[in-house]
Amino acid sequence: MKLEFTKLVTAISRATDFVEAEILHIPLYHEKRVGILANAMGKAMGMDEETVNALTLAGALHDCALSEYLKDEYPDGGYQHSEINFASHCVTGERMLNHFPFYKLVEGSVLHHHDRADGTGALGATAENTCVYGQILHITDLADAVFLLDAMDEEKYHKMMQWMDEHRGTAFTDEMVDVFKKSVTYELLESITGERCIAVLDSLVPSVSVEVPMSVMRTLSIFFAQITDYKSQFTWRHSLGIAEKAELMGKFYGYDREMRDKLYIAGALHDIGKLLISNDILEKPSKLTDEEYKVIQNHAMGTWELLKGIGGLEDICRWASLHHEKLDGSGYPFGYKADKIGRHERLIACLDIYQALVEERPYKKGMTHEAAMEILRKLVNEGHLDGEIIDDIDRCHSKYRKAMEKTSKKKKLYAGLEVPQAEHRTAGGEAWKCQVCGYVYEGKLPGDFICPYCEQPSSEFEKIG
């Protein structure tokens, strides 16, 4: 999948900025400011342009593993009182960014961005055991977190520079403090206050289109689904539930692997716009006001705004963003009628409601398939949903229900058991994990492969490396 990569980075950065501001109470656009300051330090240290660009992108994505802030303390969803596990956050962020070719130039920067020079940081690495890129992200990240650089005045600037000197040899090396004081000028900080940092970051890294493997896009979509779902204790499995059902529908329709992947990604990303909405509204226990309900409706437009500018993601953007449109024109965000709503937008819309009906939430039990279908057919009769797709969902459920029940029983059978792993190894090759028993096959997985322990076909294996 060929994508306009810098715009993908901008979308990721914008989404994580909003959640991070809510979790850590850091002013909005923290990720972008860190990327800009890292750019200035990289240039001051004489790094080549390609490395500086990579460092800038790493800075703009350094907190990409926000889900680790949420799920470690609240595995059942919700993060309101979570304590942050910085080590897990750094390790997961490093693993995620290693999917991108640019990151090889600054590898280790995200892994070590919470490590201190004296070794008392997240992973216990000292400056001698930390790459210079990690040290740059650490000092720029901490500067913005401590001094709230969304606003700047001379008094704050001088206090920050004094604070840097006070932390020589403990938080930062002498070299890092010297480079920071040289490159992070008052004029630079003034130029990136508030929303001004968005345009500054966009101007620093050239826009390029690169080939991004579909497996990487699936990983990213799962990551965002986790953040979106964990953001609310009410819907903590909603996005991934839709993604799985969308992929299953693709299988039912006989679509090829690429189309099934795209449906999965659209399902996973459909509610990404909720990242831009405060949890005070998303989790309000009482009835929403009319104004608050309009804010909730804006999440569909938020999904559109986050994804629309990414070249190569046009189809997925439409399928994900239009999941609240209705065939009679009564939906949102655009109020489109049937003639402007394609088949896959209709599919995600139907699955969104179906998933909401059958999933359990703290305030309700999940409906049976039959009860959910009854409600969906009423919505068809009211002119909201596509009747053929609802019938397909019903047929798909019937077709795969027995297989799913069999898989579920086998998962329970193998739960907690140690399953021997594949004996052969392929250096640098692929790795696949059976979703039922946990058996790992290393190497290119044959299409007709059968798990030697639980007899699942290759379709039940997930790529893990």
Helices and strands as residue ranges (DSSP letters): E 2-4, H 5-24, H 30-44, H 49-60, H 67-71, H 86-97, G 101-106, G 127-129, H 132-147, H 154-166, H 174-183, H 186-191, H 196-204, E 209-211, H 214-230, H 238-253, H 257-269, G 272-276, H 279-282, H 290-307, H 314-321, G 338-340, H 343-358, H 369-381, H 387-414, E 431-434, E 440-442, G 458-460, E 461-463
